[in-house]
Amino acid sequence: MTRLAFIGGGNMARSLIGGLLRTGAAASSIRVAEPQAQAREALAREFGVATFAENRLAAADAEVLLLAVKPQVMPALKAELRDVLQRQRPLLVSIAAGVRLDQLERWFGALPIVRCMPNTPALIGAGATGLCANARVSPPQKAQAQHILDAVGLTRWLDEEASMDTVTALSGSGPAYFFALVEAMEDAAVAQGMPRATARALAAQTCLGAGRMLAEGGEAPGELRRRVTSPNGTTQAALESFAADGLPRVVAHAIAAATRRGAELAAELDAKESRP
């Protein structure tokens, strides 16, 4: 494992650190910058990694620097880290939603940069991450970035950065869509007289089982749907109700809205930076 530094020690950084350690990385190869003292102590205690209050100290000698901060924090980091990064020229990996490669280059300089979008199931090792790279990233560096994100789930490289906003909408925000669906299913079952604890357990397990069938079986969702739908049966009645209420249209609008919002986040950072 190369020398890896995290800027930010929040949930996603913690999940990546835990995944890397489980897959054989040495704690001594990982540094974390985290402004909150209590969080630093917890990281050091739970993972045995070196922690720092100052970003510069964590970044010193890093071969891979992973920016695990909110998009709004990115511009403020440039004053502190740009000179360090230009001297060391590490691979820069960003998990900030909506922050484009050209923005990262403008803030931190002409570096090899990988932009990625993991999602919250990474916290339990079941994440889904889309990645894209600028032209300065070498094949070994792509492998380094993928190794880091593979530690918490599935990864897929994208040829076009423009698709990253769709990744954010699909898998980045996607877990919330499933939580909302399970919540609605639970409430509907309770309205039919089922105890809430039972409704929640059955709905959650159904979501888990269906997801595993999709991920592990290799069959298209349409085929799996047809297989469980008997003519004139209960499933057909429910699916016809979904169609009548416009479920495909609702989902398409939701994905489009989230995709637009991802692009807007980057534009807002540009606008904020251009203000006097």
C-alpha positions in Angstrom: 0.0 0.0 0.0 1.3 3.5 -0.9 1.3 6.3 1.6 -2.2 7.6 1.7 -3.6 10.7 3.4 -7.2 11.6 4.0 -8.3 15.2 4.2 -11.5 14.8 6.3 -12.2 12.0 8.7 -16.0 11.7 8.3 -18.2 8.7 7.6 -16.9 8.0 4.1 -13.3 8.3 5.1 -13.9 6.0 8.0 -15.5 3.4 5.7 -12.6 3.6 3.3 -10.0 3.3 6.0 -11.8 0.3 7.5 -12.1 -1.4 4.1 -8.5 -0.8 3.3 -7.4 -2.3 6.6 -9.6 -5.3 6.2 -8.0 -5.9 2.8 -4.4 -5.8 4.1 -3.3 -2.2 4.1 -1.0 -1.2 7.0 -2.4 1.4 9.4 1.1 3.0 9.4 0.6 3.9 5.7 -2.5 6.0 6.4 -2.8 9.6 7.8 -5.9 11.5 8.4 -6.5 15.3 8.8 -9.6 16.0 10.9 -10.4 19.3 12.6 -12.4 17.9 15.5 -10.3 16.5 18.4 -12.9 13.9 19.4 -13.1 12.5 15.9 -9.3 12.4 15.7 -9.1 10.5 18.9 -11.7 8.0 17.7 -9.9 7.4 14.4 -6.6 6.8 16.1 -8.2 4.5 18.7 -10.3 2.4 16.3 -8.0 2.2 13.3 -4.5 2.9 14.7 -3.8 5.5 12.0 -1.9 8.8 12.5 -4.2 11.8 12.9 -3.5 15.5 12.5 -5.4 18.7 13.1 -3.6 20.4 10.2 -4.2 19.3 6.6 -0.6 20.1 5.7 0.9 17.7 8.2 -1.3 14.9 7.1 -0.5 15.6 3.4 3.2 15.6 4.0 4.9 12.8 1.9 1.6 11.4 0.7 1.6 9.5 -2.6 -2.2 9.5 -2.7 -4.2 12.3 -1.2 -7.9 11.7 -0.8 -10.2 14.7 -0.4 -13.1 13.5 1.7 -14.8 16.8 2.4 -18.0 18.6 1.4 -17.9 20.4 -1.9 -18.2 23.8 -0.2 -14.9 23.2 1.7 -12.9 22.6 -1.5 -12.0 26.2 -2.4 -10.8 26.9 1.1 -8.3 24.0 0.9 -6.4 25.4 -2.0 -4.6 28.1 0.0 -3.4 25.5 2.5 -2.6 22.6 0.2 -1.7 23.9 -3.3 2.0 24.5 -2.6 2.4 21.2 -0.8 0.7 19.3 -3.6 2.7 21.0 -6.3 6.0 19.9 -4.6 4.9 16.3 -4.0 2.6 15.8 -7.0 0.6 13.0 -5.5 -2.4 11.3 -7.1 -5.4 13.4 -6.0 -8.6 11.6 -5.4 -11.8 13.6 -4.7 -15.1 12.2 -3.5 -16.8 15.6 -3.4 -20.2 15.5 -5.2 -20.4 17.9 -8.2 -16.8 19.1 -8.1 -15.4 18.8 -11.6 -11.9 17.8 -12.7 -11.2 21.2 -14.2 -12.1 22.9 -10.9 -9.8 20.6 -9.0 -7.0 21.4 -11.4 -7.6 25.1 -11.1 -7.5 25.0 -7.3 -4.7 22.5 -6.8 -2.7 22.6 -10.0 -1.8 20.3 -12.9 -1.9 17.0 -11.0 -3.1 13.5 -11.8 -6.7 13.6 -10.5 -9.4 11.0 -10.1 -12.9 12.1 -9.3 -15.2 9.5 -7.8 -18.7 9.2 -6.4 -19.2 6.5 -3.7 -22.4 6.1 -1.8 -23.4 5.4 1.8 -23.6 1.6 1.5 -19.8 1.9 1.4 -20.2 2.1 5.2 -21.0 -1.6 5.3 -18.8 -2.6 2.4 -21.6 -2.7 -0.2 -20.9 0.6 -2.0 -21.2 1.5 -5.6 -18.7 4.0 -7.0 -18.2 5.7 -10.4 -14.8 7.0 -11.2 -13.2 9.2 -13.9 -9.7 10.5 -14.4 -7.9 13.3 -16.1 -5.3 12.7 -18.7 -2.4 12.9 -16.2 -3.4 9.8 -14.4 -1.2 6.8 -15.3 -2.5 3.2 -15.5 -0.8 2.4 -12.2 -2.4 5.4 -10.6 -5.8 4.3 -11.9 -5.2 0.9 -10.3 -4.3 2.7 -7.0 -7.5 4.7 -7.0 -9.6 1.6 -7.9 -7.9 -0.4 -5.1 -9.0 2.2 -2.6 -12.6 2.3 -3.7 -12.8 -1.5 -4.3 -12.3 -1.9 -0.5 -15.9 -0.7 0.1 -17.8 -2.2 -2.9 -18.2 -2.2 -6.6 -16.4 0.3 -8.9 -17.0 1.3 -12.5 -14.8 3.7 -14.6 -16.5 6.2 -16.8 -15.0 7.4 -20.1 -16.8 10.8 -20.0 -16.8 13.0 -16.9 -20.2 14.3 -18.0 -21.7 11.0 -16.8 -20.5 11.7 -13.2 -23.6 13.9 -12.5 -25.7 10.9 -13.5 -23.7 8.6 -11.3 -24.4 11.0 -8.4 -28.1 10.9 -9.2 -28.3 7.2 -9.8 -26.0 5.5 -7.2 -24.8 8.4 -5.1 -28.3 9.6 -4.1 -29.9 6.2 -5.0 -29.9 4.7 -1.5 -32.4 7.4 -0.4 -34.8 6.4 -3.2 -34.9 2.8 -1.9 -35.2 4.0 1.7 -38.2 6.1 0.6 -39.7 3.1 -1.2 -39.3 0.8 1.8 -40.7 3.5 4.0 -43.8 3.8 1.8 -44.2 0.0 1.6 -44.0 -0.2 5.4 -46.6 2.6 5.9 -48.9 0.9 3.3 -48.7 -2.4 5.1 -49.4 -0.8 8.5 -52.4 0.8 6.9 -53.6 -2.7 6.0 -53.3 -3.7 9.7 -49.8 -5.2 9.9 -47.6 -4.4 12.9 -44.9 -1.9 12.0 -42.0 -4.0 13.1 -43.1 -6.9 11.0 -43.8 -4.6 8.0 -40.4 -3.0 8.2 -38.6 -6.4 8.5 -40.4 -7.9 5.6 -40.0 -4.8 3.4 -36.3 -4.4 4.2 -35.6 -8.1 3.6 -37.5 -8.0 0.3 -35.4 -5.1 -0.9 -32.2 -6.9 0.2 -33.2 -10.1 -1.6 -34.3 -8.4 -4.8 -31.0 -6.4 -4.8 -29.0 -9.6 -4.4 -30.9 -11.3 -7.2 -30.0 -8.4 -9.5 -26.4 -8.1 -8.4 -25.6 -11.8 -8.3 -27.8 -13.3 -11.0 -26.7 -11.3 -14.0 -30.2 -11.1 -15.4 -31.9 -7.9 -16.5 -34.4 -6.4 -14.1 -37.2 -6.6 -16.7 -36.7 -10.4 -16.9 -36.8 -10.8 -13.1 -39.9 -8.7 -13.0 -41.6 -10.8 -15.6 -40.7 -14.0 -13.8 -42.4 -13.0 -10.6 -45.5 -11.6 -12.3 -48.2 -14.2 -12.9 -51.0 -13.2 -15.3 -53.9 -11.7 -13.4 -52.1 -12.2 -10.1 -51.4 -9.9 -7.2 -48.0 -8.7 -8.6 -49.6 -7.7 -11.9 -52.3 -5.8 -10.1 -49.6 -3.8 -8.2 -47.5 -3.2 -11.3 -50.5 -2.0 -13.2 -51.2 0.5 -10.4 -47.6 1.7 -10.6 -47.9 2.2 -14.3 -51.2 4.0 -14.1 -49.7 6.4 -11.5 -46.7 7.0 -13.8 -43.9 5.4 -11.8 -41.4 5.3 -14.7 -42.1 9.0 -15.4 -41.7 9.8 -11.7 -38.3 8.0 -11.5 -37.1 9.6 -14.7 -37.9 13.1 -13.4 -36.2 12.3 -10.1 -33.0 11.1 -11.8 -33.0 14.2 -14.1 -33.6 16.5 -11.2 -30.7 15.0 -9.2 -28.4 15.1 -12.3 -29.2 18.8 -12.8 -28.5 19.5 -9.2 -25.1 17.9 -9.4 -24.1 20.2 -12.3 -25.5 23.2 -10.4 -23.3 22.4 -7.4 -20.2 22.9 -9.6 -21.6 26.0 -11.2 -22.3 27.5 -7.7 -18.7 26.9 -6.7 -17.6 28.7 -9.9 -19.9 31.6 -9.2 -18.8 31.9 -5.6 -15.2 31.9 -6.7 -15.7 34.7 -9.2 -17.3 37.1 -6.7 -15.0 39.9 -5.6 
